[in-house]
Amino acid sequence: MSAQTEKPRLDRAHVRDLLKRMIRIRRFEDKCAELYTQEKIRGFLHLYDGEEAIAGGVIPLLTAKDRIVATYREHGHALVRGIPMNEILAEMYGKAEGCAGGRGGSMHLFSRDHNFYGGNAIVGGGLPLAVGLGLGDQMSGSGGVTVCFFGEGAVAEGEFHESLNLAALWNLPVLFVCENNGYAMGSALDLTEAQTDITAKAQSYGIEASSVDGMDIVAVEVATRRALAEIGSTGGPRFLECKTYRFRAHSMFDAQLYRSKDEVAAWREKGPILRFQTWAESSGLLHDTDVEEITAETDAEIAEAVAFAEAGTEEPVSDLTRYVMAPERPAPPPSRPAGPTVPTTYREAVRAGIIDAMTRDDRVFLMGEDVGRYGGCYAVSKGLLDQFGPDRIRDTPLSESGFTGAGIGAAAAGMRPIVELMTVNFSLLALDQILNTAATLRHMSNNHFGVPVVIRMATGAGKQLAAQHSHSLEGWYAHIPGLRVLAPATMEDARGMLWTALEDPDPVLIFENVMLYNREGPIAQDAGPVDIDRAMVRAEGKDLTLITYGGSLFKTLDAARVLGQDGISAEVIDLRSLRPLDMDTIRASVAKTHRALIVDEGWRSGSLAAEIGMRLAEDSFYDLDAPLGGSAAKRSPYPMHSIWSRPRSRRSTRS
């Protein structure tokens, strides 16, 4: 956070610097528009033309340790933050020399060295990330501030409200900067919002908020200085609405049918550069040659950037999967010889894993709905609030996208959060943050940033819970590159997977089947971390391979025993890791038994069972003596009827 809290000193040097910031952005983007029409910049291109005073007034007041979360219109933010223009333009060309290796393009500029966490193509998607970065700084005591830029269109998103609520609730050091250009994409604010006073919306959450003329760089700088000083004093969030106007289209694809040319022309007459330059010249603070010199300096820099980008190289196709996951991971924990055991339950094993992790590492904390005072929906975290306190056992509002995104941001800031989503059904409300941020950040930023977060959730059909609490959606998440997906079934895995997952540099999702929480069984007295990479053979066999995971494991083991009574020797494989799949273990078993059946609680279409079957058909076709088989859920929402909870007869089990 900047220590500069006084009003800006408008001497000649400062005035020249303010003007240069804006001219540099404007002329760079004018060149980008030209390059786009020449098809040298591809994809989407959203220009900042008319809004330069905001980035120019806010960002120079930050220190190196402060963080920035931008929007998809972030070229100006990146330039003012100090990311070299060469690297920015090379990124927009998609070249390997770009600031994100050519992987993010115009909407996704990243720089670890500048604490620049990128633009976000999902409207409002960066807000929870910024809250999490602020949470990480607060918990670590770094003293940093996170500044989050977003447009007024994001105000309609639930993530806006969830994020402001969390920032106010936890008094986080976040400066929210709304760049209100009046039109979102192409709909005027009064057509989309019942309450058009955005500052009032922020104030409704108890956040000190102010509105400023976003076309006046001095006014923006003054308001930012004040806001940063207040954050330094209170530690809590501030909100700055900058009323501005974009002179160009929403993107280069936009025909601008929603506003007139006369309206745009009228706004250009009061644009930030023209307005400030006119005032500075009339005040005698600019010399006659200053603007010419600034323009010449900027044009030379742009010419160099164009040459750099055009001389850049394309990333080879062979590197496509590089940084989907971290290139280096900790070594798996050593295996332990079997020792004395004690009785436990699956629930107690999960709790023991959380306690162990939080005892080992002060950066680990648990957050989620009712995890503290209530003790968790499934009583997993019961008693942990008293043991670790409210900072590390953190109750959240019912705002899955907001607090999951906050966990992702805290992980990116260096913490080790365990995010508990009450059920897999509720996780769909957080899917945007999991899919578009956690799973993509490392790859899209070219390894500038990682997300070592662990997200736990209950899964499975339960008993008589009807259609909205009975899903097994882990196969959906196993479909997403960039995630590691685990399904612990045994006591040892319930206890030991968590610590190994927390040591992983990438996001890990752990699915705990609701029907296992009350299961009783022995566990080694010295149980500790376990490997999360390999499947396990839970029962040896020679006639048939049964492949399953999670809540279906013990049903499958029961089925194998029944088959054994009929003289059929079935081998049972517990997948344990659903992404990545340990196909080596599966293929080795099928090569021995020559038959395979996959048991999956999810629906068959697009399921894990279908994925495994396809891979076996590709890789083990000549090892098979019979068609592949699969057992999956009926193609129907789950019913509430009690018949689905009754034990089945031996005959129905075998069928």
Phi, psi and omega per residue, in radians:
M1 nan 2.372 -3.116
S2 -1.192 2.479 3.073
A3 -1.506 -0.062 -3.121
Q4 -1.357 1.842 -3.104
T5 -2.009 -0.197 -3.120
E6 -1.348 2.945 3.082
K7 -1.151 2.630 -3.125
P8 -1.130 2.542 3.110
R9 -1.661 1.905 -3.038
L10 -1.524 1.118 3.010
D11 -1.514 3.099 -3.055
R12 -1.048 -0.752 -3.101
A13 -1.098 -0.754 -3.105
H14 -1.213 -0.704 3.125
V15 -1.089 -0.760 3.118
R16 -1.095 -0.693 3.137
D17 -1.143 -0.759 3.118
L18 -1.050 -0.773 -3.127
L19 -1.157 -0.702 -3.126
K20 -1.108 -0.675 3.116
R21 -0.974 -0.792 -3.065
M22 -1.281 -0.751 3.130
I23 -1.102 -0.687 -3.138
R24 -1.054 -0.781 3.108
I25 -1.108 -0.825 -3.060
R26 -1.072 -0.834 -3.070
R27 -1.251 -0.591 3.055
F28 -1.077 -0.785 -3.103
E29 -1.261 -0.569 3.029
D30 -1.034 -0.718 3.101
K31 -1.162 -0.683 3.115
C32 -1.079 -0.696 3.106
A33 -1.082 -0.728 3.103
E34 -1.103 -0.775 -3.138
L35 -1.139 -0.541 3.114
Y36 -1.174 -0.752 3.123
T37 -1.136 -0.409 3.084
Q38 -1.531 0.037 3.130
E39 1.090 0.497 3.010
K40 -1.555 -0.509 2.940
I41 -1.840 2.238 -3.091
R42 -2.081 3.120 -3.118
G43 1.381 -2.642 3.096
F44 -1.519 2.623 3.057
L45 -2.462 1.987 3.140
H46 -1.974 2.081 -3.038
L47 -1.729 2.674 -3.012
Y48 -1.721 0.175 -3.028
D49 -0.964 2.006 -3.112
G50 1.864 -0.301 -3.057
E51 -1.922 0.179 -2.988
E52 -1.047 -0.476 -3.082
A53 -1.145 -0.390 -3.065
I54 -1.321 -1.005 3.090
A55 -1.040 -0.700 -3.124
G56 -1.167 -0.444 -3.129
G57 -1.623 -0.411 -3.057
V58 -1.662 -0.929 -2.869
I59 -1.172 -0.673 3.139
P60 -1.080 -0.287 3.124
L61 -1.409 -0.126 -3.105
L62 -1.524 2.723 3.044
T63 -1.694 3.017 -3.072
A64 -1.079 -0.542 -3.085
K65 -1.431 -0.222 3.095
D66 -1.285 2.651 -3.033
R67 -1.968 2.660 3.120
I68 -2.214 2.248 2.954
V69 -2.010 2.081 -3.031
A70 -1.856 -2.997 3.074
T71 -1.919 -3.070 3.099
Y72 -1.258 -0.070 3.110
R73 -1.888 0.973 -2.845
E74 -1.932 0.230 -3.135
H75 -1.030 -0.745 3.142
G76 -1.106 -0.703 3.132
H77 -1.098 -0.753 -3.109
A78 -1.151 -0.734 3.131
L79 -1.100 -0.810 -3.103
V80 -1.181 -0.551 3.126
R81 -1.211 -0.350 3.084
G82 1.906 0.083 3.044
I83 -1.140 2.252 -3.063
P84 -0.999 2.401 -3.139
M85 -1.037 -0.634 3.097
N86 -0.951 -0.829 -3.081
E87 -1.232 -0.600 3.121
I88 -1.144 -0.844 -3.103
L89 -1.204 -0.647 3.078
A90 -1.076 -0.637 3.080
E91 -1.128 -0.715 -3.133
M92 -1.195 -0.442 3.021
Y93 -1.365 -0.246 -3.067
G94 1.384 0.497 -3.090
K95 -1.656 2.664 -3.089
A96 -1.112 -0.391 3.123
E97 -1.421 -0.014 3.125
G98 -1.172 2.870 -3.065
C99 -1.111 -0.349 3.036
A100 -2.141 0.503 3.072
G101 1.192 0.304 -3.115
G102 1.381 0.196 -3.058
R103 -1.649 -0.360 -3.073
G104 -1.768 -0.627 -3.115
G105 1.250 -2.803 -3.013
S106 -1.010 -0.658 -3.021
M107 -1.504 -0.133 -2.972
H108 -2.420 1.306 3.081
L109 -1.636 2.317 -3.097
F110 -2.312 2.637 2.995
S111 -2.767 1.975 3.077
R112 -1.133 -0.696 -3.091
D113 -1.106 -0.441 -3.106
H114 -1.881 0.182 -3.104
N115 0.897 0.723 -3.103
F116 -1.877 1.871 -2.985
Y117 -1.581 0.265 2.918
G118 1.575 2.836 2.932
G119 -1.395 2.852 -3.107
N120 -2.308 2.128 -3.097
A121 -1.308 -0.215 3.116
I122 -1.603 2.040 -3.083
V123 -1.023 2.133 -3.110
G124 1.448 -0.117 -3.051
G125 -1.146 -0.431 -3.124
G126 -1.430 -0.227 -3.089
L127 -1.099 -0.887 3.111
P128 -1.097 -0.618 3.089
L129 -1.033 -0.782 3.135
A130 -1.098 -0.704 3.092
V131 -1.053 -0.741 3.127
G132 -1.163 -0.671 3.068
L133 -1.087 -0.719 3.071
G134 -1.114 -0.676 3.103
L135 -1.107 -0.746 3.111
G136 -1.071 -0.736 3.117
D137 -1.158 -0.677 3.124
Q138 -1.124 -0.801 -3.077
M139 -1.221 -0.565 -3.129
S140 -1.522 -0.220 -3.133
G141 1.247 0.511 -3.067
S142 -1.248 -0.438 -3.084
G143 1.430 0.110 -3.131
G144 -1.436 2.807 3.071
V145 -2.097 2.489 3.004
T146 -1.857 2.247 3.070
V147 -1.858 2.210 -3.095
C148 -2.035 2.036 3.097
F149 -1.690 2.424 3.101
F150 -2.782 2.788 3.115
G151 -1.582 2.943 -3.100
E152 -1.178 -0.341 3.077
G153 -1.078 -0.511 -3.133
A154 -1.187 -0.323 -3.101
V155 -1.120 -0.429 3.117
A156 -1.360 -0.263 -3.093
E157 -1.380 2.532 3.066
G158 -1.043 -0.547 -3.120
E159 -1.128 -0.483 3.046
F160 -1.074 -0.891 -3.081
H161 -1.222 -0.720 3.111
E162 -1.094 -0.697 -3.087
S163 -1.234 -0.775 3.119
L164 -1.110 -0.680 3.124
N165 -1.090 -0.793 3.141
L166 -1.137 -0.743 -3.125
A167 -1.080 -0.705 3.118
A168 -1.268 -0.725 -3.112
L169 -1.063 -0.717 -3.082
W170 -1.779 0.087 3.073
N171 0.934 1.027 -3.013
L172 -1.648 2.581 -3.106
P173 -1.401 1.300 -3.121
V174 -2.215 2.301 3.007
L175 -1.829 1.957 3.099
F176 -1.544 2.183 -3.139
V177 -2.091 1.872 3.118
C178 -1.597 2.027 3.087
E179 -1.589 1.554 -3.012
N180 -1.517 1.692 3.132
N181 -1.706 0.108 2.939
G182 1.534 -0.215 -2.982
Y183 -2.261 0.006 -3.033
A184 0.847 -2.018 3.045
M185 -1.566 -0.986 3.135
G186 -2.672 0.214 -3.138
S187 -2.013 2.174 3.137
A188 -1.077 2.628 -3.033
L189 -0.999 -0.675 -3.088
D190 -1.295 -0.124 3.046
L191 -1.579 -0.258 -3.032
T192 -2.092 -0.282 -3.071
E193 -2.177 2.245 3.056
A194 -1.193 -0.598 3.070
Q195 -1.999 1.913 -3.064
T196 -1.570 -0.083 3.123
D197 -1.478 1.676 -3.058
I198 -1.209 -0.627 3.086
T199 -1.042 -0.705 3.110
A200 -1.106 -0.622 3.116
K201 -1.113 -0.757 3.113
A202 -1.130 -0.714 3.137
Q203 -1.113 -0.474 -3.140
S204 -1.134 -0.314 3.075
Y205 -1.652 0.162 3.123
G206 1.391 0.315 3.133
I207 -1.681 2.313 3.035
E208 -1.114 2.125 -3.040
A209 -2.373 2.581 3.097
S210 -2.497 2.716 3.105
S211 -1.937 2.436 -3.072
V212 -2.421 2.689 3.058
D213 -1.226 1.832 -3.084
G214 -1.295 -0.045 3.058
M215 -1.648 0.026 -3.091
D216 -2.042 1.800 -3.028
I217 -1.121 -0.554 3.116
V218 -1.214 -0.742 3.109
A219 -1.092 -0.677 3.113
V220 -1.137 -0.755 -3.133
E221 -1.120 -0.748 3.132
V222 -1.079 -0.813 -3.124
A223 -1.118 -0.644 -3.141
T224 -1.210 -0.750 3.094
R225 -0.988 -0.772 -3.124
R226 -1.123 -0.786 -3.108
A227 -1.117 -0.759 3.138
L228 -1.138 -0.652 3.088
A229 -1.116 -0.688 3.128
E230 -1.193 -0.674 3.078
I231 -1.105 -0.719 3.100
G232 -1.084 -0.557 -3.107
S233 -1.415 -0.734 -3.034
T234 -1.790 -0.352 -3.056
G235 1.382 -0.113 -3.012
G236 -1.767 3.090 -3.013
P237 -1.339 2.765 3.005
R238 -2.393 2.738 -3.062
F239 -2.273 2.294 -3.130
L240 -2.224 2.019 3.066
E241 -1.696 2.065 3.135
C242 -1.842 1.922 -3.114
K243 -1.443 2.088 -2.979
T244 -2.493 -2.904 -3.122
Y245 -2.771 2.332 3.062
R246 -1.655 2.241 -3.093
F247 -1.357 -0.540 3.141
R248 -1.622 3.097 3.130
A249 -1.140 2.893 3.061
H250 -0.931 -0.847 3.020
S251 -2.473 3.040 -3.110
M252 -1.192 -0.178 3.079
F253 -1.504 -0.184 -2.913
D254 -1.456 2.191 3.118
A255 -1.455 -0.106 3.093
Q256 0.981 0.825 3.138
L257 -1.352 -0.139 -3.021
Y258 -1.640 -0.054 3.121
R259 -2.583 2.739 -3.042
S260 -1.576 2.771 3.074
K261 -1.147 -0.593 3.123
D262 -1.116 -0.661 3.121
E263 -1.113 -0.799 3.138
V264 -1.095 -0.752 -3.132
A265 -1.086 -0.705 3.127
A266 -1.104 -0.692 3.118
W267 -1.209 -0.615 3.130
R268 -1.073 -0.512 3.138
E269 -1.165 -0.359 3.101
K270 -2.076 0.516 3.128
G271 -1.138 2.772 -3.011
P272 -1.154 -0.618 -3.113
I273 -1.296 -0.889 3.131
L274 -1.006 -0.766 -3.087
R275 -1.132 -0.823 -3.086
F276 -1.249 -0.721 3.141
Q277 -1.089 -0.756 3.132
T278 -1.065 -0.787 3.126
W279 -1.118 -0.782 -3.078
A280 -1.134 -0.680 3.125
E281 -1.190 -0.722 -3.140
S282 -1.203 -0.428 3.130
S283 -1.520 -0.083 -3.133
G284 1.374 0.213 -3.107
L285 -1.563 -0.167 3.037
L286 -2.082 2.412 3.059
H287 -1.502 2.865 -3.085
D288 -1.035 -0.560 -3.049
T289 -1.603 -0.119 -3.026
D290 -1.038 -0.867 -3.078
V291 -1.117 -0.692 3.102
E292 -1.079 -0.738 -3.140
E293 -1.152 -0.771 3.124
I294 -1.063 -0.764 -3.132
T295 -1.113 -0.753 -3.140
A296 -1.124 -0.760 3.114
E297 -1.063 -0.768 -3.112
T298 -1.169 -0.759 -3.125
D299 -1.114 -0.633 3.092
A300 -1.147 -0.713 3.103
E301 -1.126 -0.700 3.128
I302 -1.142 -0.753 3.129
A303 -1.055 -0.726 3.094
E304 -1.114 -0.694 -3.138
A305 -1.156 -0.696 3.110
V306 -1.092 -0.793 3.127
A307 -1.083 -0.726 3.129
F308 -1.091 -0.810 -3.103
A309 -1.146 -0.731 -3.101
E310 -1.244 -0.433 3.093
A311 -1.516 -0.067 -3.086
G312 -1.214 2.969 -3.074
T313 -1.941 2.661 3.058
E314 -1.437 2.445 3.056
E315 -1.153 2.299 -3.125
P316 -1.136 2.579 3.128
V317 -1.021 -0.523 -3.129
S318 -1.099 -0.324 3.137
D319 -1.639 0.132 -3.037
L320 -0.931 -0.764 -3.072
T321 -1.584 0.061 3.109
R322 -1.140 2.292 3.129
Y323 1.248 0.232 2.894
V324 -1.025 -0.733 2.986
M325 -2.171 2.891 3.139
A326 -1.069 2.423 -3.127
P327 -1.186 -0.382 3.141
E328 -2.197 2.314 3.092
R329 -2.228 2.703 3.098
P330 -1.067 2.644 3.065
A331 -1.116 2.536 3.114
P332 -1.089 2.613 3.131
P333 -1.104 2.575 -3.139
P334 -1.170 2.582 3.073
S335 -1.248 2.623 -3.102
R336 -1.998 2.468 3.031
P337 -1.184 2.603 3.138
A338 -1.069 2.378 -3.138
G339 -2.291 -2.961 3.112
P340 -1.037 2.542 -3.107
T341 -2.040 2.837 3.050
V342 -2.322 2.663 3.111
P343 -1.298 2.573 3.107
T344 -2.730 3.134 2.977
T345 -2.095 2.847 3.097
Y346 -1.010 -0.744 3.127
R347 -1.029 -0.817 -3.124
E348 -1.158 -0.572 3.115
A349 -1.171 -0.735 3.093
V350 -1.101 -0.778 3.125
R351 -1.056 -0.731 3.134
A352 -1.086 -0.625 3.099
G353 -1.147 -0.682 3.112
I354 -1.156 -0.787 3.136
I355 -1.059 -0.780 3.141
D356 -1.044 -0.800 -3.109
A357 -1.127 -0.747 -3.102
M358 -1.244 -0.472 3.086
T359 -1.315 -0.639 -3.122
R360 -1.229 -0.647 -2.922
D361 -2.429 2.065 -3.134
D362 -1.156 -0.280 3.134
R363 -1.364 -0.259 -3.100
V364 -1.396 2.314 3.016
F365 -2.549 2.745 -3.127
L366 -1.900 2.317 3.108
M367 -2.414 2.526 3.127
G368 2.839 3.091 -3.112
E369 -1.244 2.103 3.032
D370 1.095 0.478 3.138
V371 -1.389 -0.303 -3.051
G372 -1.672 -1.568 -3.034
R373 -1.115 -0.595 3.126
Y374 -1.337 -0.486 -3.141
G375 1.570 0.186 -3.137
G376 1.599 2.505 -3.119
C377 -0.975 -0.634 -3.134
Y378 -1.882 0.329 3.064
A379 1.113 0.338 3.141
V380 -1.180 -0.687 -3.065
S381 -1.716 0.295 -3.137
K382 -1.035 2.229 3.113
G383 1.555 -0.201 -3.067
L384 -1.305 -0.471 3.099
L385 -1.071 -0.773 3.122
D386 -1.130 -0.584 -3.074
Q387 -1.361 -0.675 -2.997
F388 -2.037 -0.218 3.087
G389 1.517 2.894 -2.999
P390 -1.269 -0.328 3.090
D391 -1.255 -0.578 -3.068
R392 -1.803 -0.281 2.953
I393 -2.042 1.623 -2.812
R394 -1.874 1.877 3.045
D395 -1.200 2.413 3.134
T396 -2.062 2.819 2.967
P397 -1.182 3.014 3.043
L398 -1.395 1.312 -3.059
S399 -2.531 1.286 -2.978
E400 -0.981 -0.781 -3.129
S401 -1.128 -0.751 -3.109
G402 -1.121 -0.880 -3.056
F403 -1.388 -0.454 3.033
T404 -1.178 -0.770 3.062
G405 -1.070 -0.633 3.088
A406 -1.138 -0.686 3.067
G407 -1.099 -0.698 3.103
I408 -1.091 -0.785 3.123
G409 -1.122 -0.715 3.126
A410 -1.102 -0.654 3.095
A411 -1.140 -0.751 3.117
A412 -1.106 -0.437 3.128
A413 -1.514 -0.006 3.060
G414 1.918 -0.072 3.084
M415 -1.437 3.064 3.126
R416 -2.247 1.289 -3.079
P417 -1.338 2.546 2.901
I418 -1.889 1.935 3.134
V419 -1.679 2.136 3.101
E420 -1.796 2.062 2.985
L421 -1.718 2.197 -2.929
M422 -0.965 -0.781 3.078
T423 -2.485 2.804 3.118
V424 -1.067 -0.537 3.109
N425 -1.064 -0.770 -3.136
F426 -1.174 -0.402 -3.119
S427 -1.117 -0.384 3.130
L428 -1.102 -0.467 3.077
L429 -1.230 -0.332 3.131
A430 -1.856 0.102 -3.041
L431 -1.032 -0.641 3.129
D432 -1.008 -0.837 -3.119
Q433 -1.165 -0.660 -3.125
I434 -1.223 -0.809 -3.066
L435 -1.351 -0.841 -2.973
N436 -1.548 -0.279 3.120
T437 -2.054 -1.086 -3.047
A438 -1.029 -0.803 -3.031
A439 -1.353 -0.354 -3.011
T440 -1.892 -0.311 -2.913
L441 -1.061 -0.762 -3.105
R442 -1.129 -0.852 -3.076
H443 -1.155 -0.823 -3.052
M444 -1.205 -0.512 3.125
S445 -1.574 0.078 -3.135
N446 1.032 0.735 3.059
N447 1.300 0.265 3.033
H448 -1.185 -0.655 -3.064
F449 -2.352 2.519 3.039
G450 -2.195 2.930 -3.075
V451 -2.284 1.454 -3.137
P452 -1.440 1.105 -3.132
V453 -1.822 2.586 2.996
V454 -1.991 2.219 3.133
I455 -2.048 2.044 3.126
R456 -1.786 2.536 3.040
M457 -2.738 2.638 3.083
A458 -1.456 2.466 -3.102
T459 -2.400 2.905 3.054
G460 1.849 2.963 -2.952
A461 -1.372 -0.435 -3.109
G462 1.102 -2.723 -3.132
K463 -2.180 2.057 3.028
Q464 0.920 0.853 -3.111
L465 -1.844 -0.060 3.124
A466 1.152 -2.952 -2.836
A467 -1.292 -0.446 -2.995
Q468 -1.636 -0.027 3.092
H469 -2.270 0.485 -2.969
S470 -2.301 0.414 -3.052
H471 -1.550 2.693 2.948
S472 -2.134 1.533 -2.989
L473 -1.807 0.200 -3.114
E474 -1.044 -0.502 3.083
G475 -1.114 -0.551 3.065
W476 -1.071 -0.823 -3.103
Y477 -1.224 -0.566 3.102
A478 -1.182 -0.193 3.098
H479 -1.374 -0.255 -2.921
I480 -1.709 2.039 3.026
P481 -1.078 2.528 3.118
G482 1.755 -0.182 3.102
L483 -1.919 2.638 2.911
R484 -1.931 2.267 -3.012
V485 -2.135 2.157 -3.073
L486 -2.094 2.624 3.101
A487 -2.407 1.452 3.141
P488 -1.218 2.365 3.117
A489 -2.058 -0.651 -3.077
T490 -1.538 2.908 3.099
M491 -1.070 -0.727 -3.115
E492 -1.096 -0.716 -3.133
D493 -1.267 -0.671 3.095
A494 -1.063 -0.627 3.141
R495 -1.403 -0.707 -2.884
G496 -1.788 -0.297 -3.097
M497 -1.208 -0.523 -3.011
L498 -1.090 -0.848 -3.091
W499 -1.115 -0.723 3.108
T500 -1.097 -0.687 3.110
A501 -1.113 -0.687 -3.134
L502 -1.193 -0.439 3.084
E503 -1.420 -0.233 -3.124
D504 -1.266 2.425 -3.112
P505 -1.378 -0.033 -3.086
D506 -2.090 2.869 -3.137
P507 -1.129 2.344 -3.136
V508 -2.164 2.242 3.071
L509 -1.843 2.274 3.141
I510 -2.043 2.123 -3.125
F511 -1.831 2.062 -3.120
E512 -1.894 2.053 -3.080
N513 -1.233 2.277 -3.047
V514 -1.078 -0.460 -3.098
M515 -1.406 -0.050 -3.140
L516 -1.705 -0.309 -2.999
Y517 -0.978 -0.658 -3.113
N518 -1.574 -0.027 -3.098
R519 -1.140 2.383 -3.131
E520 -1.854 2.643 3.108
G521 3.115 3.011 3.137
P522 -1.464 2.690 3.031
I523 -2.526 2.549 -3.136
A524 -1.074 2.429 3.135
Q525 -1.023 -0.583 -3.119
D526 -1.812 0.513 -3.117
A527 -0.986 2.454 -3.130
G528 -2.550 -2.738 -3.098
P529 -1.021 2.595 3.129
V530 -2.211 2.802 3.089
D531 -1.161 2.434 3.129
I532 -2.037 0.282 -3.092
D533 -1.777 -0.468 -2.937
R534 -2.006 2.544 2.961
A535 -1.277 2.843 -3.130
M536 -2.189 2.426 2.997
V537 -1.475 1.946 -3.081
R538 -1.587 -0.318 3.057
A539 -2.618 2.280 3.137
E540 -1.390 2.552 3.097
G541 -2.830 2.957 -3.082
K542 -2.277 -0.152 -3.042
D543 -1.848 -0.423 -3.017
L544 -2.764 2.398 3.057
T545 -1.778 2.137 3.052
L546 -1.845 2.129 -3.035
I547 -1.996 2.181 -3.089
T548 -2.741 -2.960 -3.121
Y549 -2.929 2.900 2.976
G550 0.936 -2.308 -3.046
G551 -1.121 -0.309 -3.135
S552 -1.531 -0.147 -3.057
L553 -1.039 -0.870 -3.024
F554 -1.282 -0.532 3.011
K555 -1.121 -0.677 3.140
T556 -1.220 -0.670 3.062
L557 -1.107 -0.680 3.067
D558 -1.081 -0.749 3.133
A559 -1.105 -0.661 3.120
A560 -1.106 -0.662 3.107
R561 -1.162 -0.674 3.097
V562 -1.122 -0.735 3.097
L563 -1.089 -0.645 3.115
G564 -1.061 -0.570 3.101
Q565 -1.142 -0.417 3.100
D566 -1.700 0.188 3.075
G567 1.471 0.248 3.121
I568 -1.808 2.097 -3.100
S569 -1.609 1.886 -3.062
A570 -1.852 2.326 3.041
E571 -1.678 2.339 -3.099
V572 -1.984 2.150 3.107
I573 -1.881 2.212 3.027
D574 -1.686 1.959 -3.074
L575 -1.054 -0.772 3.140
R576 1.155 -0.978 3.071
S577 -1.828 2.117 -3.130
L578 -1.650 -0.392 2.959
R579 -2.596 2.039 -0.018
P580 -1.348 2.692 3.078
L581 -1.434 2.411 3.082
D582 -1.522 1.380 -3.102
M583 -1.245 -0.379 3.115
D584 -1.063 -0.807 3.127
T585 -1.127 -0.715 -3.138
I586 -1.139 -0.823 -3.119
R587 -1.108 -0.678 3.131
A588 -1.101 -0.687 3.123
S589 -1.172 -0.761 -3.132
V590 -1.150 -0.604 3.079
A591 -1.093 -0.448 3.129
K592 -1.524 -0.752 -3.026
T593 -1.647 -0.457 3.108
H594 1.199 0.198 3.082
R595 -2.540 2.580 -3.123
A596 -2.574 2.470 3.014
L597 -2.356 2.301 -3.091
I598 -1.874 2.243 -3.117
V599 -1.898 2.101 -3.018
D600 -2.405 2.223 3.121
E601 -1.270 -0.331 3.141
G602 -1.360 3.037 3.076
W603 -1.214 2.595 -3.018
R604 -1.193 -0.787 -3.072
S605 -1.074 2.137 -3.132
G606 1.220 0.397 -3.007
S607 -1.599 3.027 2.983
L608 -1.080 -0.665 3.110
A609 -1.026 -0.749 3.128
A610 -1.130 -0.693 -3.141
E611 -1.119 -0.836 -3.136
I612 -1.117 -0.726 3.124
G613 -1.056 -0.739 3.127
M614 -1.094 -0.765 -3.116
R615 -1.153 -0.655 3.091
L616 -1.169 -0.661 3.103
A617 -1.110 -0.617 3.130
E618 -1.309 -0.752 -2.944
D619 -1.792 -0.404 -3.009
S620 -2.197 0.402 -3.057
F621 -0.978 -0.763 -3.061
Y622 -1.394 -0.116 3.028
D623 -1.537 -0.224 -3.034
L624 -1.556 2.336 3.065
D625 -1.820 -0.008 -3.116
A626 -2.682 2.785 3.106
P627 -1.054 2.599 3.041
L628 -1.150 2.550 3.115
G629 -2.124 2.768 3.105
G630 -2.568 2.516 3.059
S631 -2.171 2.083 -3.081
A632 -2.463 3.090 -3.108
A633 -1.206 2.668 3.056
K634 -1.052 2.601 3.139
R635 -1.363 1.250 -3.052
S636 -2.810 2.629 2.910
P637 -1.008 2.633 -3.089
Y638 -1.255 2.333 3.118
P639 -1.437 2.901 3.093
M640 -1.596 -0.287 -2.963
H641 -0.967 2.474 -3.044
S642 -1.193 -0.307 -3.106
I643 -1.042 -0.476 -3.119
W644 -1.319 -0.165 3.122
S645 -1.809 -0.094 -3.082
R646 -1.406 2.568 3.035
P647 -1.081 2.455 3.136
R648 -1.626 2.709 3.111
S649 -1.225 2.920 3.113
R650 -1.048 -0.694 -3.107
R651 -1.094 -0.814 -3.111
S652 -1.229 -0.530 3.091
T653 -1.127 -0.759 -3.121
R654 -1.190 -0.526 -3.112
S655 -1.371 nan nan
